[in-house]
Amino acid sequence: MTPRPRSRSRPRARVVTRVGVRLAVAGLGALVVLAWFVQPGLAHAGSLSGSLQSVQAPFWLVVVTGGGIVAASFLFATLVTDHDTIREVNDYRVLLPLGPLRRLLPLIRGMGVAGLVAVVVVGLAGPRDPLVNLAVLVVWVGWWAGYTMTAYLVADSWPLVNPWRTLSSLLPERGRSLPGRVGAWPSLVGLLGLVWLEVVSPVGDSPTTLAVVVLAYTAVTLVGAAMYENWFERVDPVARVFRLYGLMAPIQRDDPTEDARGAGGSVDAGVTTRHDPAHDGGVELPRGSVERDESGGTDAGRDRSAERDSGPPRDAGEEDTSDRERTPTLSVPGTALARYRDAMGPDDVAFVVALLWVTTYDGLVSTPAWNGVVGGLAPVVPPLVTHLVTVVVGFGLFLLVYRVSTRFVRETAETYVTTRFVAGWFAPALVPIAAGYHVAHFLGYFLSLAPALAGVLASPLDPPTTVTLVTLPGWFGSLQLGFVVAGHLLAVWVAHARAFELFPGRLQPIRSQYPFVVVMIVYTMTSLWVVAQPFTAPIT
């Protein structure tokens, strides 16, 4: 049994595009007008021990964003319902002639290893003030804030820069893989553990603590990579975070032969790839037998899920035969998520939800309201325990809400596809939301401390006694919250494209999005409230 055929109605794409652009411009104009009639609030900008001040942001964004997201959702749902239009947007890719740059790969890998060594040495032997310590500034300002943004705004270069991957390549050849039943669950535990450690320990303010943590992470990673060849794909949480963020980037490393295989399609400069009828929106539907679960639903991807190596596709920088055939391409940002070829497994779904949760958690623990809760419980429950329970229980609630919403998707879409498959199919749409909150939380942080990083780089062991901090203008807060909105809008498009790939016709894909839109409104308003709070150091 194969997936049901999809309707092929074809309104003129240009007319749809013109109408969509006009409505989008009108919506942006309305937001600008509203900005003249509101009072500013405070938006949180992350900092080293609160060294930065809060920036101004209009409070109306916190209130009306939920309604804006709903309007945007229905805009996509009512105006872009043609399968060919969705396919053309998601499939459009332009080849990038970056082959000569491969000569720089040894230099890039060497710089990654040199950066790792510098962090450890300066962390142990450099100055104790975090604002003039190169290790602290490189890790939190240069790497986690600035470099991470390039993973989803430009391309995922972490497989090439990753110093632990480079060092592991020097170890004896590995012949074992983690058992399939293990899945990618270890990376989920690692992600939650790292975020909890970042909150409760002085790793963000103490250079020595940071150096010790980096050394411990290096030891665990190299031992694990020496034992298992798929360590970076299944266990390493940092590599998996960058891989997910990289799927949102406009520059991807695609293999044109995969698209052309059996379909006669190709990727060319300025040419939209064309696929056979088994493709819509650039996503290859799972093929094979369709099994029914105990409730009578079908799992269109169960046979494929059993065969896959748990986790996102192979990192772009991994050395293997197929990697040499991959060619960098430029496409519309986020469309690689729409082209994701299969439904994610439960372990991958949990990791994506965890990525979304830890982004929210990182801001929540820095709000005055949450510090009041932790402080009130301190006489009975140690803050370390409170934060640990929060990071675990909060993740569980996020995952529960997502799974419940997928159950409602089955009802509103009136489909027999299993809840598990629906959850895996739409999980890629959560990545732009996490990226939107990351750039909103860290762009101001990066811009404010970038001059300090540049000044310390000149003399890491004998830095200047004072550093320059950039004071951001009042309107920057509006830009921060706008990034959150942009992330949700891109998530709406990815979910929309994947809905039209999974469900036939026009009404069924639109109805399937109702539960997600409701959850998105609640989550957006809650998270924007978090972003709009002044920064306070977490109680530990």
Salt bridges, closest charged atoms under 4 A:
ASP84 OD2 - ARG10 NE 2.73
ASP84 OD1 - ARG87 NH1 2.55
GLU88 OE2 - ARG274 NH1 3.55
ASP91 OD2 - HIS275 NE2 3.15
GLU233 OE2 - ARG165 NH2 3.49
ASP254 OD2 - ARG93 NH1 3.29
ASP254 OD2 - ARG339 NH2 3.95
GLU258 OE2 - ARG326 NH2 3.29
GLU258 OE1 - ARG341 NH2 3.54
ASP259 OD2 - ARG93 NH2 2.76
ASP259 OD1 - ARG341 NH2 3.34
ASP276 OD1 - HIS279 ND1 2.56
ASP280 OD2 - ARG6 NE 2.45
ASP280 OD1 - ARG8 NH1 2.96
ASP280 OD2 - HIS83 ND1 3.25
ASP280 OD1 - ARG87 NH2 2.79
GLU284 OE2 - ARG287 NH1 2.68
GLU284 OE1 - ARG341 NH1 2.70
GLU291 OE1 - ARG302 NH1 3.15
ASP299 OD2 - ARG302 NE 3.30
ASP309 OD1 - ARG234 NH1 2.75
ASP315 OD2 - ARG165 NH2 2.82
GLU318 OE2 - ARG314 NH1 2.46
GLU319 OE2 - ARG109 NH2 3.18
ASP320 OD2 - ARG314 NE 3.29
ASP323 OD1 - ARG253 NH1 3.27
ASP342 OD2 - ARG304 NE 3.93
ASP347 OD1 - ARG308 NH2 3.30
ASP348 OD1 - ARG240 NH2 2.81
ASP348 OD2 - ARG308 NH1 3.19
ASP362 OD2 - HIS441 NE2 3.47
